[in-house]
Amino acid sequence: MRIATYNINGINGRLETLLSWLAETQPDIVCLQELKAPQAKFPERQLADAGYGSVWHGQSRWNGVAILSRGSEPVLTRRGLPRDPDPSQSRYIEAAVNGLLVGCLYSPNGNPAPGPKWDYKLGWLKQLTAHAKQLLALNVPVILAGDYNITPTERDVYNPDRWRDDALFLPDVRKAYASLLKQGWCDAIAEIHPGMPVYTFWDYLRQAWERNAGLRLDHLLLSPGLAARLKDAGVDQVMRGRPKASDHAPVWIVLDMK
């Protein structure tokens, strides 16, 4: 089973890019972030024509998350993070898909820090951590996938000194991510590529893509039982270099579900 997460950065503006990638790689489950589309403008029909059922949590102009399933319909279990400090922001959706419980998330950016956006990010991550603990207690296979807007370690940043004061890299958010791992979650990319720099995001500015000045912001966390089935993980970096590309590339894992 191939599962991916992709910050599409505007699903309708990059729909052809998304459909091409789906046709080329045929992931079984996809978590999408930053839809930038209201609920009524989600391209459900086009995705169905491509063979994917979907559930989504839209928001006009900003945010938005969705879960796609190849050849089946995801069963929605939650739209919105429990006790979200600002539930008007569409940042979390959860569904049962092919025997898995899948949480798709788009964590707040948090900049500028300090400030209200930073405070919201810390509050949101606190609630995510609490919900993640409850999911583990269910003792079912769970994936928490998405754009966490956190670079967990220095090797996940092309130039750590450049990002010391950024909300993506400040100690408090790195501690929040570490707290998730201490619960028992497995960081799939770090597990398959230990100690290696793996980037999932390249800014549009300062020729970041051309210089490979990247960050690892997009993560797939696996519950302990599911982690034992992890066989491979990677990043479809080629997508970042295509015309009208998102500033993120798809991140994927392969699970042995036999």
Steps between C-alpha positions, in 0.01 A plus 500: 500500500638838394397798713599860430465849638512806274462868579348596165493876570173564317318192374301661220791701366720189498238236423668385179828460688324294767318281248822436307679397817214270603506332159878457507542369855155355584514540878233309689441776756584871471487774760481850351558832671459868422205445267420874496147414390162530675305182567283540189796555266687177571552306171323185616379403150841533333663290770223239472562485125865427584391212723514665842235536765549797731403679818607857563486795737514815289554866573484799268844631395696332781573164662286196416575127524378188318541123497484305172462125457562314175206283403299554817328766710666618822269484800511835677557469875594857592508840335703740715741444787338454842521822704667689216584848634348645180254252344428740213832387347475176300811316610405141586295218354485132590359197322500121499657375178565135409542387859706802609408810697651796316541847648593773252630823652624844407668655802510880532812674372534713813689797357569762613619372835433617761144610434142373469581264212780345703272458800237333279759259361610392846139460613412301189798267542403443863156382390647288220728329754204428728295360212792290376525336842130414486543349154780275622276381783256364241757231416421513129737580209524880473685745277539871575616655174535854376681829508606540862683829432778366724859414411574238767882511501787707363559252218145575378601860417743594224647779715399481867651839585274666244189360675586532872231762568234358269181340635574189293819434694469656844571267796137491620366350175788255474419391856136458401602271215732304729209459744300328227784257432531425872137383495613221268447646153751409229631773267501299176750711304745513791461125548583415139764772453669530842741789538449619142374843389165450325311810385132533413467880457691758297396865517411686181745776601879529461520206255454258789408211269796556270736516800333205677443733795224287644324410823325185621155616609277214382490185712321167523480369857402135546354330805730229642324201345492666162866602523593131490349485150704792363705391196603820325460878505605790283425833334386556141737793460449516124157652562656812653683571175197490273325811364251661742623267775405517863785606726466155662565159345296186572635278778414130493533172684447137406343262750487122480138426589506126425 
